[in-house]
Amino acid sequence: MDGVSNFNAFLALHKPQLVLSGVPEHYWHTLSKKLQDQIFDSGLTFQLVQIDYEDSERRPYDPLWSVMAVRDIDRNDPNHIYLIDHAWTFKVNTIKANLTNVPSLLERMCNLMQISCDRTEEQIQEVAKYVWKYANTYSIAGNEFSVEDRVPVWYIMDELGSGITHSDNPNFRAVPFIHVPSQITFTILYPTKDVEEGETITRNFVEGNFSDPLQREAMLIPWKRYEHFYDIVTQEEPNRKYFLEGHLVETLPNLDLLQSNNISNRPLKVFSDYPLINEHLTISEFEIVDNENEADILWFTSHFKAFKELSVDFRNKFVNQFPFEYVLTIKDLLAIVARRCSNTKINEDELETSPLWLPTTFNMKTELSKLVSFYMQRKKKGLDNHWICKPYNLARGLDTYITDNLDFLCHLPLTGPKIAQKYIENPVLFQRPDIGAVKFDLRYVILLKSVNPTEVYVYNNFFLRFSNKPFSLCDFEDYEKHFTVMNYSEDMPLFRLLCDDFKRAWAEQYSDYKWSDVERTIYNMLKELFTAATSKPPPFGIAQSPQSRALYAADIMLSWRECDNEELIQPKLLELNWMPDCKRACDYYPDFYNDIFSLMFLDKTVDTCIQIL
């Protein structure tokens, strides 16, 4: 294959990646040839230099290394694009395992980070602590990849790439690049300015435009002096644009056309995308149909947005969603809505936010500087500083991390929108007979029947999930110790316990705390939440829609808190799920959907559902 054909084949595979990364076109031919021939010639242009701090004290953000140009570099010269190898590619929860299993990697990282302790365990701890001063990240996109495949990957460049220092006004760019034929990821390095021999090579560690300059400054904390560690922390509700940004347009129903929505005496026809409903909705008042046009009830597993069109064209149909319900089912908006339940600002003495049932939460995309200030104030008071960081809209613990490392926290916004929540360091534990005291959470099924007036019910048989290892505030990469969702992996045992059996065990383990009292606080919490979610018009809140009915699942953990020298149990809302998996509900309680549908669509009273609002 000649050079032209080689280059055309290279472009066919890589042009979208080059364009998206902003690599100037005049470098593409050289890059193609260097990848084809595996040419790593950066040593002819750059020199790695160790920085000597003998005469002055090195500060935490000062670099250990620098890279110098050993010849003049013309940014218009197409030859000045270079391949940088990656020394280590990892996922966050494999850091310590990688270092333990590959001694040569540990030795290389200790040399790079100038870690001098002798004991292997100490070396691993130190590398895990300082790795975020060198780590970079990328993720792959595309619907052909699974959600798991799209979870961000972290990497450390070789010694030369890792030695390049930060500048707000850099002379080079370094971008990750996946070579498709070999499935190997490199970093490609190219100049953005002319560079003279002897000049220091720099790059911008945090690229992009930021409406809030403090967001970028906070993201640079691992490498640059930060002046705002102890700023006052306040959290304000964002504007209309924030609630709409990134969401598909929803129309609102024409309420004038929906003054009455009479329930038919004949069996209601149900079209459902969800197989469990088709299998378990068995009472004669409902009939499963295959055609949504003839259905009275539409139960979709994909998001429905056309509420106006439904009210105009099919005013006697029901649908299993409310307009703008995402204010509760997307994590960043859920925190905003929950904060409406209290007028109290941050408690400066205890550093607690309110309402107490919402773990202290910061949006890492817009509130990173506030998170940093809160973190530093907790550190100054000697309070626990572990945070759990979650993507806005993923479940099953994917791309979710627990850390007390500020450098890592400041890195995470590079991987996409996330919230940081104060990790519950004092959870109420459950004594598993086979293991000991483990974390657990509760899942309550919630039925929203109406907005304006707001009518909310809770299915009174809750569901339980348990960790598989005894709890302690360590080993945060150990999923089975710190997480409770075990039903998505065949490799992890799943401990099952019915609601009634749990209540009996609770009475034995916590005889001073009646379960009925605990559950009352949970119901009050959910009542407050849905009151807040329906107190404002869309897009700030859930909209009125007489054709809508909805089912959600609230995941709740219990924690201890001290009040007037008394230990109290405080429920903590972790998240609210849209279209939750109800397989266990059907397995444990065969009439689950019969009861749910009877209440929501026939206005029947059922013993298994309690009205809380």
Buried (B, 14 or more C-beta within 10 A) or exposed (E): EEEEEBBEBBBEEBEEBBEEBEBBEBBBBBBBBBBBEEEBEBEEBBBBEEEEEEEEEEEEBBBBBBBBBEEEBEBEBBBBBBBBBBBBBBBBBEBBEBBEEEEEBBEBBBEBBEBEEEEEEEBBBBBBBBBBBBBBBBBEEEEEEEEEEBBBBBBBBBBBBBBBBBBEEBBBBBBBBBBEEEEEBBBBBBBBEBBEEEBBBBBBBBEEEBEEEBBBBBBBBBBBEBEBBEBEBEBEEBEEEBBBEEBEEBBBBBEEEBEEEEEEEEEBBBBBBBEBBBEBBEEEBBBBBEEBEEBBBBBBEEBBBBBBEBBBEBBEBBBBBBBBBBBBBBBBBBBBBBBBBBEEEBEEEEBBBBBBBBBBBBBBBBBBBBBBBBBBBBBEEEBBBBBBBBBBBBBBBEBBBBBBBBBBBBBBBBBBBBBBBBBBEBBBBBEBEEBEBBBBBBBBBBBBBBBBEBBBBBBBBBBBBBBBBBBEBEEBBBBBBBBBBBBEEEEBEBBBBBBEEBEEBBEEEBEEBEEEEBBEBBBEBBBBBBBBBBBBEBBBBBBBBBBBBBBBBBBBBBBBBEEEEEEEBBBBBBBBBBBBBBEBBBEEBEBBBBBBBBBBBBEEEBEBBEBBB
